[in-house]
Amino acid sequence: MRFLVLSDIHGQSRVAKWANRLAAENDADEFIVLGDIVHFSPAGWAEEFLNLLDLPAYVIPGNCDPPMALQYIERVGTLLHERKMEMDGWTFIGLGGSNPTIFDTPFEMEEDDIRERLKPLMEEGAILVLHCPPYGLHDKVAGGKHVGSTAILDLVKEYRPKVVLSGHIHEDRGMVEKDGTLFMNPGAAKDGFSAILELNENIKGTLLNKVAD
């Protein structure tokens, strides 16, 4: 399986055009969308955007997606938020939203809430599809402060997923392998960034070059 991974679209419809092009060029089978599709409102724009994609999409909401967006996502995509599913022998576990931010965005949860929602889904060796990164990994904002979730970090240490996908932090795009887990933030799609995740005999992640629409 090969996925084109997008995050942080923030209401920019032009993303769909170049994302479809990159998906075709990289022989992607499906999309994974890591949230912040909508930029606060309207919630229904999530459905409009996903309808523009040429391939099936597995989707979670971000902290800037109002909770009402979930119903629109589910109309046209496969909603992974607070769900676990099997695909080609891989277990995918999803959680959208984020821990509290200074911006008081629509889809935030306290750390205890994140832990309570995510832990019952967890199992070893899974693919975690998240909006919020674990604390200390692709979570550094301007000024160098780490703002990721401590609850997610604890669960990653306990269950050792194979892959952790996250977005949310536009400033900390990147990919790193640590203790047998591949961590990847594809970057903000609104700024032209995306990534490829390939799951076959081996796991391979690729950060794609920025596109200029």
Buried (B, 14 or more C-beta within 10 A) or exposed (E): EBBBBBBBBBBBEBBBEBBBEBBEEBEBBBBBBBBBBBBEBBBBBBBBBBEBBEBEBBBBBBBBBBEBBBEBBBEBBBBBBBBBEEBEEBBBBBBBBBBBBEEEBBBBBEBEEBBEBBEEBBEEEBBBBBBBBBBEBBBBBEEEEBBBBBBBBBBBEEBEBBBBBBBBBBBBBBBEEEEEBBBBBBBBBBBBBBBBBBBEEEBEBBBBEEBEE
